[in-house]
């Protein structure tokens, strides 16, 4: 298994390939996608890590990063769809 890092900026999503023995140190840029690309929906399975598809690449996502991916996708859609109405709009 190869290691990858996914970097989400305000303009693009960059997938960095990491070294075989140093899985947290990037060695090259694997691919770039426009920021309008969604990272989800995630394929959730019982005891295994979640799966995320970015282009032709399928990544296993540890459980602690699932909320991060969902937050990155939530930034792409209007805030009204994901947030409850403001209870104090005058403040």
Backbone as JSON Lines, residues from 0, in Angstrom:
{"i":0,"aa":"X","n":[0.83,-1.18,0.0],"ca":[0.0,0.0,0.0],"c":[0.87,1.24,0.0]}
{"i":1,"aa":"X","n":[0.53,2.16,-0.85],"ca":[1.24,3.42,-0.91],"c":[0.56,4.44,-0.01]}
{"i":2,"aa":"X","n":[1.32,5.4,0.45],"ca":[0.76,6.45,1.29],"c":[0.49,7.69,0.47]}
{"i":3,"aa":"X","n":[-0.61,8.36,0.77],"ca":[-0.97,9.59,0.09],"c":[-1.41,10.62,1.12]}
{"i":4,"aa":"X","n":[-1.2,11.88,0.81],"ca":[-1.72,12.99,1.59],"c":[-2.64,13.78,0.69]}
{"i":5,"aa":"X","n":[-3.79,14.17,1.21],"ca":[-4.75,14.98,0.45],"c":[-4.77,16.36,1.08]}
{"i":6,"aa":"X","n":[-4.45,17.36,0.27],"ca":[-4.4,18.74,0.74],"c":[-5.53,19.52,0.07]}
{"i":7,"aa":"X","n":[-6.41,20.1,0.88],"ca":[-7.53,20.88,0.36],"c":[-7.23,22.35,0.61]}
{"i":8,"aa":"X","n":[-7.14,23.13,-0.45],"ca":[-6.95,24.57,-0.33],"c":[-8.2,25.28,-0.8]}
{"i":9,"aa":"X","n":[-8.18,26.6,-0.83],"ca":[-9.36,27.32,-1.28],"c":[-9.52,27.28,-2.79]}
{"i":10,"aa":"X","n":[-8.5,26.86,-3.56],"ca":[-8.61,26.83,-5.01],"c":[-8.51,25.45,-5.62]}
{"i":11,"aa":"X","n":[-7.9,24.49,-4.92],"ca":[-7.74,23.17,-5.51],"c":[-7.56,22.09,-4.44]}
{"i":12,"aa":"X","n":[-7.63,20.85,-4.9],"ca":[-7.33,19.69,-4.07],"c":[-6.09,19.04,-4.68]}
{"i":13,"aa":"X","n":[-5.06,18.86,-3.86],"ca":[-3.81,18.29,-4.33],"c":[-3.59,16.95,-3.62]}
{"i":14,"aa":"X","n":[-3.31,15.91,-4.41],"ca":[-3.01,14.6,-3.84],"c":[-1.51,14.4,-3.97]}
{"i":15,"aa":"X","n":[-0.84,14.21,-2.82],"ca":[0.61,14.04,-2.78],"c":[0.94,12.58,-2.52]}
{"i":16,"aa":"X","n":[1.85,12.03,-3.32],"ca":[2.31,10.66,-3.12],"c":[3.47,10.68,-2.13]}
{"i":17,"aa":"X","n":[3.46,9.74,-1.21],"ca":[4.51,9.67,-0.19],"c":[5.45,8.51,-0.5]}
{"i":18,"aa":"X","n":[6.6,8.52,0.14],"ca":[7.57,7.46,-0.05],"c":[7.09,6.13,0.51]}
{"i":19,"aa":"X","n":[7.67,5.04,0.02],"ca":[7.25,3.71,0.44],"c":[7.56,3.48,1.92]}
{"i":20,"aa":"X","n":[8.74,3.9,2.38],"ca":[9.13,3.67,3.77],"c":[8.81,4.85,4.68]}
{"i":21,"aa":"X","n":[8.57,6.0,4.09],"ca":[8.2,7.19,4.87],"c":[6.83,7.65,4.38]}
{"i":22,"aa":"X","n":[5.81,7.07,4.98],"ca":[4.45,7.26,4.48],"c":[3.87,8.63,4.79]}
{"i":23,"aa":"X","n":[4.57,9.47,5.56],"ca":[4.08,10.8,5.9],"c":[4.96,11.89,5.33]}
{"i":24,"aa":"X","n":[5.82,11.55,4.4],"ca":[6.71,12.53,3.77],"c":[6.46,12.49,2.26]}
{"i":25,"aa":"X","n":[5.87,13.56,1.7],"ca":[5.55,13.55,0.26],"c":[6.81,13.59,-0.6]}
{"i":26,"aa":"X","n":[6.73,12.87,-1.72],"ca":[7.84,12.85,-2.67],"c":[7.44,13.41,-4.03]}
{"i":27,"aa":"X","n":[6.13,13.44,-4.33],"ca":[5.69,13.98,-5.61],"c":[4.22,14.35,-5.55]}
{"i":28,"aa":"X","n":[3.8,15.13,-6.54],"ca":[2.39,15.48,-6.68],"c":[1.75,14.41,-7.55]}
{"i":29,"aa":"X","n":[0.77,13.7,-7.0],"ca":[0.09,12.63,-7.74],"c":[-0.91,13.22,-8.73]}
{"i":30,"aa":"X","n":[-1.74,14.15,-8.25],"ca":[-2.72,14.79,-9.14],"c":[-3.27,16.05,-8.48]}
{"i":31,"aa":"X","n":[-3.91,16.86,-9.31],"ca":[-4.56,18.1,-8.85],"c":[-5.99,18.1,-9.38]}
{"i":32,"aa":"X","n":[-6.89,18.59,-8.54],"ca":[-8.3,18.68,-8.92],"c":[-8.81,20.06,-8.56]}
{"i":33,"aa":"X","n":[-9.8,20.57,-9.28],"ca":[-10.37,21.87,-8.89],"c":[-11.08,21.75,-7.55]}
{"i":34,"aa":"X","n":[-11.21,22.84,-6.85],"ca":[-11.84,22.83,-5.52],"c":[-13.3,22.41,-5.59]}
{"i":35,"aa":"X","n":[-13.91,22.5,-6.73],"ca":[-15.32,22.1,-6.86],"c":[-15.49,20.58,-6.79]}
{"i":36,"aa":"X","n":[-14.41,19.83,-6.78],"ca":[-14.47,18.37,-6.67],"c":[-14.85,17.97,-5.25]}
{"i":37,"aa":"X","n":[-15.82,17.07,-5.13],"ca":[-16.2,16.58,-3.8],"c":[-15.38,15.35,-3.46]}
{"i":38,"aa":"X","n":[-15.12,15.16,-2.19],"ca":[-14.37,14.0,-1.71],"c":[-15.29,12.86,-1.27]}
{"i":39,"aa":"X","n":[-16.53,13.15,-1.09],"ca":[-17.49,12.14,-0.65],"c":[-18.47,11.85,-1.75]}
{"i":40,"aa":"X","n":[-19.44,11.05,-1.52],"ca":[-19.76,10.43,-0.23],"c":[-18.78,9.31,0.1]}
{"i":41,"aa":"X","n":[-18.54,9.14,1.36],"ca":[-17.64,8.09,1.82],"c":[-18.37,6.77,1.88]}
{"i":42,"aa":"X","n":[-17.66,5.71,1.54],"ca":[-18.22,4.37,1.68],"c":[-17.84,3.88,3.07]}
{"i":43,"aa":"X","n":[-18.83,3.81,3.94],"ca":[-18.59,3.38,5.32],"c":[-18.82,1.88,5.43]}
{"i":44,"aa":"X","n":[-17.9,1.2,6.11],"ca":[-18.05,-0.23,6.33],"c":[-17.83,-0.51,7.81]}
{"i":45,"aa":"X","n":[-18.29,-1.62,8.25],"ca":[-18.28,-1.94,9.67],"c":[-16.93,-1.82,10.35]}
{"i":46,"aa":"X","n":[-16.04,-2.77,10.16],"ca":[-14.78,-2.78,10.9],"c":[-13.61,-2.21,10.09]}
{"i":47,"aa":"X","n":[-13.82,-1.94,8.82],"ca":[-12.73,-1.41,7.99],"c":[-12.78,0.11,7.96]}
{"i":48,"aa":"X","n":[-11.7,0.71,7.48],"ca":[-11.68,2.15,7.3],"c":[-12.62,2.55,6.18]}
{"i":49,"aa":"X","n":[-13.05,3.8,6.18],"ca":[-13.93,4.32,5.14],"c":[-13.15,4.46,3.84]}
{"i":50,"aa":"X","n":[-13.87,4.39,2.72],"ca":[-13.25,4.54,1.41],"c":[-13.66,5.85,0.79]}
{"i":51,"aa":"X","n":[-12.7,6.53,0.19],"ca":[-12.91,7.81,-0.46],"c":[-12.38,7.7,-1.88]}
{"i":52,"aa":"X","n":[-13.15,8.14,-2.87],"ca":[-12.73,8.08,-4.27],"c":[-12.41,9.48,-4.75]}
{"i":53,"aa":"X","n":[-11.18,9.68,-5.18],"ca":[-10.76,10.95,-5.76],"c":[-10.22,10.63,-7.14]}
{"i":54,"aa":"X","n":[-10.97,10.96,-8.17],"ca":[-10.58,10.59,-9.53],"c":[-10.54,9.08,-9.65]}
{"i":55,"aa":"X","n":[-9.43,8.53,-10.12],"ca":[-9.29,7.08,-10.26],"c":[-8.66,6.44,-9.02]}
{"i":56,"aa":"X","n":[-8.35,7.24,-8.03],"ca":[-7.68,6.77,-6.82],"c":[-8.71,6.47,-5.72]}
{"i":57,"aa":"X","n":[-8.58,5.31,-5.1],"ca":[-9.42,4.94,-3.97],"c":[-8.55,4.91,-2.73]}
{"i":58,"aa":"X","n":[-8.94,5.69,-1.72],"ca":[-8.14,5.81,-0.49],"c":[-8.91,5.27,0.7]}
{"i":59,"aa":"X","n":[-8.19,4.6,1.6],"ca":[-8.76,4.21,2.88],"c":[-8.54,5.38,3.84]}
{"i":60,"aa":"X","n":[-9.61,5.85,4.46],"ca":[-9.56,7.01,5.32],"c":[-9.74,6.56,6.77]}
{"i":61,"aa":"X","n":[-8.77,6.83,7.65],"ca":[-8.96,6.51,9.07],"c":[-10.15,7.26,9.65]}
{"i":62,"aa":"X","n":[-10.74,6.69,10.66],"ca":[-11.98,7.21,11.24],"c":[-11.87,8.66,11.71]}
{"i":63,"aa":"X","n":[-10.7,9.07,12.21],"ca":[-10.58,10.43,12.72],"c":[-10.61,11.49,11.63]}
{"i":64,"aa":"X","n":[-10.42,11.11,10.36],"ca":[-10.43,12.08,9.27],"c":[-11.77,12.15,8.53]}
{"i":65,"aa":"X","n":[-12.72,11.3,8.87],"ca":[-14.04,11.33,8.23],"c":[-14.73,12.67,8.44]}
{"i":66,"aa":"X","n":[-14.75,13.25,9.64],"ca":[-15.37,14.57,9.8],"c":[-14.66,15.67,9.0]}
{"i":67,"aa":"X","n":[-13.37,15.54,8.8],"ca":[-12.62,16.54,8.04],"c":[-13.06,16.51,6.57]}
{"i":68,"aa":"X","n":[-13.24,15.32,6.03],"ca":[-13.68,15.19,4.64],"c":[-15.1,15.71,4.49]}
{"i":69,"aa":"X","n":[-15.95,15.39,5.43],"ca":[-17.33,15.89,5.37],"c":[-17.38,17.41,5.48]}
{"i":70,"aa":"X","n":[-16.51,17.99,6.29],"ca":[-16.46,19.46,6.41],"c":[-15.96,20.1,5.12]}
{"i":71,"aa":"X","n":[-14.99,19.47,4.47],"ca":[-14.49,20.01,3.2],"c":[-15.58,19.98,2.14]}
{"i":72,"aa":"X","n":[-16.39,18.93,2.11],"ca":[-17.5,18.86,1.16],"c":[-18.61,19.85,1.53]}
{"i":73,"aa":"X","n":[-18.82,20.07,2.82],"ca":[-19.88,20.98,3.26],"c":[-19.57,22.42,2.86]}
{"i":74,"aa":"X","n":[-18.3,22.76,2.72],"ca":[-17.94,24.11,2.3],"c":[-18.37,24.41,0.87]}
{"i":75,"aa":"X","n":[-18.6,23.38,0.08],"ca":[-18.95,23.58,-1.33],"c":[-20.41,23.91,-1.54]}
{"i":76,"aa":"X","n":[-21.27,23.52,-0.63],"ca":[-22.7,23.78,-0.8],"c":[-23.12,24.95,0.07]}
{"i":77,"aa":"X","n":[-24.25,25.54,-0.26],"ca":[-24.72,26.68,0.53],"c":[-24.86,26.33,2.0]}
{"i":78,"aa":"X","n":[-24.52,27.28,2.85],"ca":[-24.54,27.05,4.3],"c":[-25.94,26.76,4.8]}
{"i":79,"aa":"X","n":[-26.95,27.28,4.13],"ca":[-28.32,27.08,4.6],"c":[-28.72,25.61,4.56]}
{"i":80,"aa":"X","n":[-28.09,24.82,3.72],"ca":[-28.46,23.41,3.62],"c":[-27.92,22.59,4.79]}
{"i":81,"aa":"X","n":[-26.85,23.05,5.44],"ca":[-26.2,22.24,6.46],"c":[-26.36,22.78,7.88]}
{"i":82,"aa":"X","n":[-26.81,23.99,8.0],"ca":[-26.92,24.58,9.33],"c":[-28.37,24.84,9.7]}
{"i":83,"aa":"X","n":[-28.7,24.71,10.96],"ca":[-30.07,25.06,11.37],"c":[-30.24,26.58,11.3]}
{"i":84,"aa":"X","n":[-31.47,27.05,11.29],"ca":[-31.7,28.5,11.26],"c":[-31.13,29.17,12.51]}
{"i":85,"aa":"X","n":[-30.65,30.38,12.34],"ca":[-30.07,31.15,13.45],"c":[-31.16,31.5,14.44]}
{"i":86,"aa":"X","n":[-31.03,31.07,15.73],"ca":[-32.08,31.37,16.7],"c":[-32.08,32.84,17.13]}
{"i":87,"aa":"X","n":[-30.96,33.54,16.95],"ca":[-30.88,34.95,17.33],"c":[-30.35,35.78,16.16]}
{"i":88,"aa":"X","n":[-31.14,35.98,15.13],"ca":[-30.63,36.69,13.94],"c":[-30.35,38.17,14.19]}
{"i":89,"aa":"X","n":[-30.9,38.74,15.27],"ca":[-30.69,40.17,15.52],"c":[-29.38,40.47,16.25]}
{"i":90,"aa":"X","n":[-28.71,39.49,16.75],"ca":[-27.48,39.73,17.51],"c":[-26.3,39.92,16.61]}
